[in-house]
Amino acid sequence: MTENASAAEQIFMTKRIFVKDFSFEAPGGVDTFTHPWDPEVTVDVDVAKEALGEDHYEVVLTLTITTANAGATAFMIEVFQGGIFQCRGFAEDELHRVLHAVCPNLLFPYAAEAVDGMTLKGSFPALTLQPINFDALYQQNMRNDSERSD
């Protein structure tokens, strides 16, 4: 079988993108707004996947954002941005990369938009998240997993 014929048999489709869960907390309350705004933002990223059957997978990108100001937590946001994807005809290692790098790349703009909107609704300045290179993150995680197993 030629490489082109193999690629032609591969199917990758986005079936649905949705917010699975979302939380916003401003633990300092009104006191948060009494200090000059000079935030320190921490973003934690996680990707989970679940097989749904018949070549369909749910992929969930979790972003946990903690924003501190004046030595206290100003706000925390956690968004679980989900997607259902159809993936057929991929070798196991290719499928793993698609689910852990390609799908999160597709989900990230939706999660970032949700974070930005909720930040504004919380009466904080807009929070524009920097793009994440999920391909590089995937490769780094694979190297780390390989080193742990050695």
Phi and psi in degrees as GROMACS dihedral restraints (atoms count N, CA, C in turn):
[ dihedral_restraints ]
;  ai    aj    ak    al  type     phi  dphi    fc
    3     4     5     6     1   -81.3    20    10
    4     5     6     7     1   162.6    20    10
    6     7     8     9     1   -62.6    20    10
    7     8     9    10     1   -39.2    20    10
    9    10    11    12     1   -65.0    20    10
   10    11    12    13     1   -39.9    20    10
   12    13    14    15     1   -65.6    20    10
   13    14    15    16     1   -38.4    20    10
   15    16    17    18     1   -64.6    20    10
   16    17    18    19     1   -43.8    20    10
   18    19    20    21     1   -65.9    20    10
   19    20    21    22     1   -34.1    20    10
   21    22    23    24     1   -66.1    20    10
   22    23    24    25     1   -25.5    20    10
   24    25    26    27     1   -82.9    20    10
   25    26    27    28     1   -10.6    20    10
   27    28    29    30     1   -80.0    20    10
   28    29    30    31     1   137.2    20    10
   30    31    32    33     1  -125.9    20    10
   31    32    33    34     1   129.0    20    10
   33    34    35    36     1  -135.3    20    10
   34    35    36    37     1   118.9    20    10
   36    37    38    39     1  -138.8    20    10
   37    38    39    40     1   140.2    20    10
   39    40    41    42     1   -86.3    20    10
   40    41    42    43     1   121.0    20    10
   42    43    44    45     1   -94.8    20    10
   43    44    45    46     1   -36.5    20    10
   45    46    47    48     1  -163.6    20    10
   46    47    48    49     1   143.7    20    10
   48    49    50    51     1  -125.5    20    10
   49    50    51    52     1   132.8    20    10
   51    52    53    54     1  -153.0    20    10
   52    53    54    55     1   157.9    20    10
   54    55    56    57     1   -87.5    20    10
   55    56    57    58     1   119.1    20    10
   57    58    59    60     1   -85.6    20    10
   58    59    60    61     1   -37.7    20    10
   60    61    62    63     1  -158.9    20    10
   61    62    63    64     1   151.7    20    10
   63    64    65    66     1  -153.5    20    10
   64    65    66    67     1   133.1    20    10
   66    67    68    69     1  -139.2    20    10
   67    68    69    70     1   146.0    20    10
   69    70    71    72     1  -135.6    20    10
   70    71    72    73     1   132.7    20    10
   72    73    74    75     1  -141.5    20    10
   73    74    75    76     1   132.9    20    10
   75    76    77    78     1  -118.7    20    10
   76    77    78    79     1    83.7    20    10
   78    79    80    81     1   -65.0    20    10
   79    80    81    82     1   -23.4    20    10
   81    82    83    84     1   -82.6    20    10
   82    83    84    85     1    -8.8    20    10
   84    85    86    87     1    57.8    20    10
   85    86    87    88     1  -144.0    20    10
   87    88    89    90     1   -64.3    20    10
   88    89    90    91     1   -26.2    20    10
   90    91    92    93     1   -60.1    20    10
   91    92    93    94     1   -28.1    20    10
   93    94    95    96     1   -59.2    20    10
   94    95    96    97     1   -32.0    20    10
   96    97    98    99     1   -87.8    20    10
   97    98    99   100     1     4.0    20    10
   99   100   101   102     1   -97.0    20    10
  100   101   102   103     1     2.3    20    10
  102   103   104   105     1  -115.1    20    10
  103   104   105   106     1   149.9    20    10
  105   106   107   108     1   -56.8    20    10
  106   107   108   109     1   144.8    20    10
  108   109   110   111     1   -88.2    20    10
  109   110   111   112     1   108.2    20    10
  111   112   113   114     1  -142.1    20    10
  112   113   114   115     1    74.4    20    10
  114   115   116   117     1   -76.2    20    10
  115   116   117   118     1   152.9    20    10
  117   118   119   120     1  -115.6    20    10
  118   119   120   121     1   118.8    20    10
  120   121   122   123     1  -109.6    20    10
  121   122   123   124     1   130.8    20    10
  123   124   125   126     1  -118.4    20    10
  124   125   126   127     1   131.1    20    10
  126   127   128   129     1  -121.4    20    10
  127   128   129   130     1   121.6    20    10
  129   130   131   132     1  -106.8    20    10
  130   131   132   133     1   140.5    20    10
  132   133   134   135     1  -124.5    20    10
  133   134   135   136     1   137.9    20    10
  135   136   137   138     1  -143.0    20    10
  136   137   138   139     1   149.1    20    10
  138   139   140   141     1  -130.4    20    10
  139   140   141   142     1   129.3    20    10
  141   142   143   144     1  -127.9    20    10
  142   143   144   145     1   151.1    20    10
  144   145   146   147     1  -138.0    20    10
  145   146   147   148     1   153.5    20    10
  147   148   149   150     1  -143.9    20    10
  148   149   150   151     1   132.1    20    10
  150   151   152   153     1   -73.9    20    10
  151   152   153   154     1   132.3    20    10
  153   154   155   156     1  -104.0    20    10
  154   155   156   157     1    -9.0    20    10
  156   157   158   159     1   102.4    20    10
  157   158   159   160     1   156.2    20    10
  159   160   161   162     1    48.5    20    10
  160   161   162   163     1    49.9    20    10
  162   163   164   165     1    65.6    20    10
  163   164   165   166     1    21.3    20    10
  165   166   167   168     1  -112.2    20    10
  166   167   168   169     1   141.7    20    10
  168   169   170   171     1  -136.6    20    10
  169   170   171   172     1   141.5    20    10
  171   172   173   174     1   -97.2    20    10
  172   173   174   175     1   128.1    20    10
  174   175   176   177     1  -118.6    20    10
  175   176   177   178     1   132.0    20    10
  177   178   179   180     1  -122.5    20    10
  178   179   180   181     1   119.7    20    10
  180   181   182   183     1   -95.2    20    10
  181   182   183   184     1   122.2    20    10
  183   184   185   186     1  -109.3    20    10
  184   185   186   187     1   124.6    20    10
  186   187   188   189     1  -115.1    20    10
  187   188   189   190     1   126.1    20    10
  189   190   191   192     1  -116.4    20    10
  190   191   192   193     1   114.2    20    10
  192   193   194   195     1  -113.0    20    10
  193   194   195   196     1   124.2    20    10
  195   196   197   198     1  -117.8    20    10
  196   197   198   199     1   124.8    20    10
  198   199   200   201     1  -118.3    20    10
  199   200   201   202     1   118.0    20    10
  201   202   203   204     1  -106.2    20    10
  202   203   204   205     1   148.3    20    10
  204   205   206   207     1  -148.5    20    10
  205   206   207   208     1   135.1    20    10
  207   208   209   210     1    53.5    20    10
  208   209   210   211     1    38.9    20    10
  210   211   212   213     1    78.4    20    10
  211   212   213   214     1     6.8    20    10
  213   214   215   216     1  -133.9    20    10
  214   215   216   217     1   158.1    20    10
  216   217   218   219     1   -72.1    20    10
  217   218   219   220     1   119.9    20    10
  219   220   221   222     1   -81.3    20    10
  220   221   222   223     1   -49.4    20    10
  222   223   224   225     1  -158.7    20    10
  223   224   225   226     1   158.0    20    10
  225   226   227   228     1  -130.5    20    10
  226   227   228   229     1   137.7    20    10
  228   229   230   231     1  -130.1    20    10
  229   230   231   232     1   137.3    20    10
  231   232   233   234     1  -132.2    20    10
  232   233   234   235     1   122.4    20    10
  234   235   236   237     1  -122.7    20    10
  235   236   237   238     1   133.8    20    10
  237   238   239   240     1  -110.2    20    10
  238   239   240   241     1    98.7    20    10
  240   241   242   243     1   -94.4    20    10
  241   242   243   244     1   116.8    20    10
  243   244   245   246     1  -105.9    20    10
  244   245   246   247     1   159.6    20    10
  246   247   248   249     1  -151.1    20    10
  247   248   249   250     1   148.6    20    10
  249   250   251   252     1  -112.0    20    10
  250   251   252   253     1   127.6    20    10
  252   253   254   255     1  -128.4    20    10
  253   254   255   256     1   142.7    20    10
  255   256   257   258     1  -101.2    20    10
  256   257   258   259     1   125.5    20    10
  258   259   260   261     1  -133.1    20    10
  259   260   261   262     1   118.2    20    10
  261   262   263   264     1  -136.8    20    10
  262   263   264   265     1   140.8    20    10
  264   265   266   267     1    87.1    20    10
  265   266   267   268     1    13.3    20    10
  267   268   269   270     1   -98.4    20    10
  268   269   270   271     1   141.3    20    10
  270   271   272   273     1   -64.7    20    10
  271   272   273   274     1   159.5    20    10
  273   274   275   276     1   -56.6    20    10
  274   275   276   277     1   -43.5    20    10
  276   277   278   279     1   -69.1    20    10
  277   278   279   280     1   -35.7    20    10
  279   280   281   282     1   -66.0    20    10
  280   281   282   283     1   -43.7    20    10
  282   283   284   285     1   -61.6    20    10
  283   284   285   286     1   -42.3    20    10
  285   286   287   288     1   -58.5    20    10
  286   287   288   289     1   -44.9    20    10
  288   289   290   291     1   -66.0    20    10
  289   290   291   292     1   -42.1    20    10
  291   292   293   294     1   -59.6    20    10
  292   293   294   295     1   -46.6    20    10
  294   295   296   297     1   -71.8    20    10
  295   296   297   298     1   -28.8    20    10
  297   298   299   300     1  -103.9    20    10
  298   299   300   301     1    -6.9    20    10
  300   301   302   303     1  -129.5    20    10
  301   302   303   304     1   -52.4    20    10
  303   304   305   306     1   -67.0    20    10
  304   305   306   307     1   -50.0    20    10
  306   307   308   309     1   -62.1    20    10
  307   308   309   310     1   -46.5    20    10
  309   310   311   312     1   -60.5    20    10
  310   311   312   313     1   -34.2    20    10
  312   313   314   315     1   -59.6    20    10
  313   314   315   316     1   -37.5    20    10
  315   316   317   318     1   -73.8    20    10
  316   317   318   319     1   -34.0    20    10
  318   319   320   321     1   -79.8    20    10
  319   320   321   322     1   -28.8    20    10
  321   322   323   324     1   -55.7    20    10
  322   323   324   325     1   -47.1    20    10
  324   325   326   327     1   -58.7    20    10
  325   326   327   328     1   -34.5    20    10
  327   328   329   330     1   -68.9    20    10
  328   329   330   331     1   -42.8    20    10
  330   331   332   333     1   -64.8    20    10
  331   332   333   334     1   -42.2    20    10
  333   334   335   336     1   -63.8    20    10
  334   335   336   337     1   -39.5    20    10
  336   337   338   339     1   -64.8    20    10
  337   338   339   340     1   -40.7    20    10
  339   340   341   342     1   -64.1    20    10
  340   341   342   343     1   -41.3    20    10
  342   343   344   345     1   -63.2    20    10
  343   344   345   346     1   -46.9    20    10
  345   346   347   348     1   -60.0    20    10
  346   347   348   349     1   -45.9    20    10
  348   349   350   351     1   -63.5    20    10
  349   350   351   352     1   -42.9    20    10
  351   352   353   354     1   -69.9    20    10
  352   353   354   355     1   -33.5    20    10
  354   355   356   357     1   -60.7    20    10
  355   356   357   358     1   -45.1    20    10
  357   358   359   360     1   -64.5    20    10
  358   359   360   361     1   -40.7    20    10
  360   361   362   363     1   -66.3    20    10
  361   362   363   364     1   -25.1    20    10
  363   364   365   366     1   -81.8    20    10
  364   365   366   367     1     2.5    20    10
  366   367   368   369     1    72.9    20    10
  367   368   369   370     1    28.4    20    10
  369   370   371   372     1  -106.8    20    10
  370   371   372   373     1   160.1    20    10
  372   373   374   375     1   -60.4    20    10
  373   374   375   376     1   152.7    20    10
  375   376   377   378     1   -53.0    20    10
  376   377   378   379     1   142.1    20    10
  378   379   380   381     1  -118.1    20    10
  379   380   381   382     1   101.1    20    10
  381   382   383   384     1   -94.3    20    10
  382   383   384   385     1   111.4    20    10
  384   385   386   387     1   -73.4    20    10
  385   386   387   388     1   140.1    20    10
  387   388   389   390     1   -72.7    20    10
  388   389   390   391     1   145.7    20    10
  390   391   392   393     1   -57.8    20    10
  391   392   393   394     1   149.6    20    10
  393   394   395   396     1  -112.7    20    10
  394   395   396   397     1   131.2    20    10
  396   397   398   399     1   -87.1    20    10
  397   398   399   400     1    90.7    20    10
  399   400   401   402     1   -68.3    20    10
  400   401   402   403     1   -25.6    20    10
  402   403   404   405     1   -65.2    20    10
  403   404   405   406     1   -46.1    20    10
  405   406   407   408     1   -66.8    20    10
  406   407   408   409     1   -39.9    20    10
  408   409   410   411     1   -63.1    20    10
  409   410   411   412     1   -40.9    20    10
  411   412   413   414     1   -62.4    20    10
  412   413   414   415     1   -47.2    20    10
  414   415   416   417     1   -61.9    20    10
  415   416   417   418     1   -40.8    20    10
  417   418   419   420     1   -63.4    20    10
  418   419   420   421     1   -44.3    20    10
  420   421   422   423     1   -63.0    20    10
  421   422   423   424     1   -38.5    20    10
  423   424   425   426     1   -64.8    20    10
  424   425   426   427     1   -42.6    20    10
  426   427   428   429     1   -61.4    20    10
  427   428   429   430     1   -44.9    20    10
  429   430   431   432     1   -62.4    20    10
  430   431   432   433     1   -42.2    20    10
  432   433   434   435     1   -63.0    20    10
  433   434   435   436     1   -40.0    20    10
  435   436   437   438     1   -65.0    20    10
  436   437   438   439     1   -42.0    20    10
  438   439   440   441     1   -66.6    20    10
  439   440   441   442     1   -35.7    20    10
  441   442   443   444     1   -68.1    20    10
  442   443   444   445     1   -32.9    20    10
  444   445   446   447     1   -83.3    20    10
  445   446   447   448     1   -12.7    20    10
